[in-house]
């Protein structure tokens, strides 16, 4: 039986929707920054960012359509809280698509960074989990439209929604581990970029932990609670994934500046090597100059 307590139903869903709108605003700002700073990116990347922004907007429309149904159209009828609005069903599909786009982006990055020997071994499991995640999302949408009762849906198809969240969490963990291993390997090859690589490792760890924690929390609330707290977290998940990609793309300029500062630092190994090389060249020139002068003096004095 679904709880009809306002705090764990209407209240949490409204808070989740407001938080999702806040993250959506952040995403729009990040998209604007991207369009102004990275005009030289490929057309494919620009289309990819446009798709993320589009599905984020569609997700917002679906969520707030459902809020209108619950808070306006069905106001004063708590017995209809068990009915799943069409917008909630569609928002689950939009979340699945955004998750797939983000996982696909990281799989592409990992594929390019990996050595040819292990490239397919690392990326194929990530892609397969992403496909399973979006497949179970679409199955959830279909069944929610077919069985528009949350209690009945949870009784009959609880496992379908749960597996979609499991695949998403496992994919997040695999992506985080793969990126950290690849970046750690890059650190050993480039000591002069140690600070930049450390920043990327920290960002990867924080991003993977955040999305995984949100997904796991949603799944726990879905399995052990008879209220709508799980839905509040699930609404926010899509925004976390979308913002993670834009934040990674937009931090490139800052990382380039950090790289420039690292190279201009006198203590940097690369700069030290250049200084040693310049000193050696200047000493060689000085030595050659002295030798030439001595040779001339030797010929003139007789």
Secondary structure, DSSP 8 states (H G I E B T S, - for coil): -----GGGTHHHHHHHHHHHHHHHHHHHHHHHHHHHH-TTS-HHHHHHHHHHHHHHHHHHHHHHHHHHIIIIITTT-GGGGGB--HHHHHHHHHHHHHHHHHHHHHHHHHHHHS-TTTHHHHHHHHHHHHHHHHHHHHHHHHHHHHS-BHHHHHHHHHHHHHHHHHHHHHHHHHHHHHHHHHHHHHHHH-GGGHHHHHHHHHHHHHHHHHHHHHHHHHHHHHHH-SSSHHHHHHHHHHHHHHHHHHHHHHTHHHHHHHHHHHHH-TTSHHHHHHHHHHHHHHHHHHHHHHHHHHHHHHHHH-
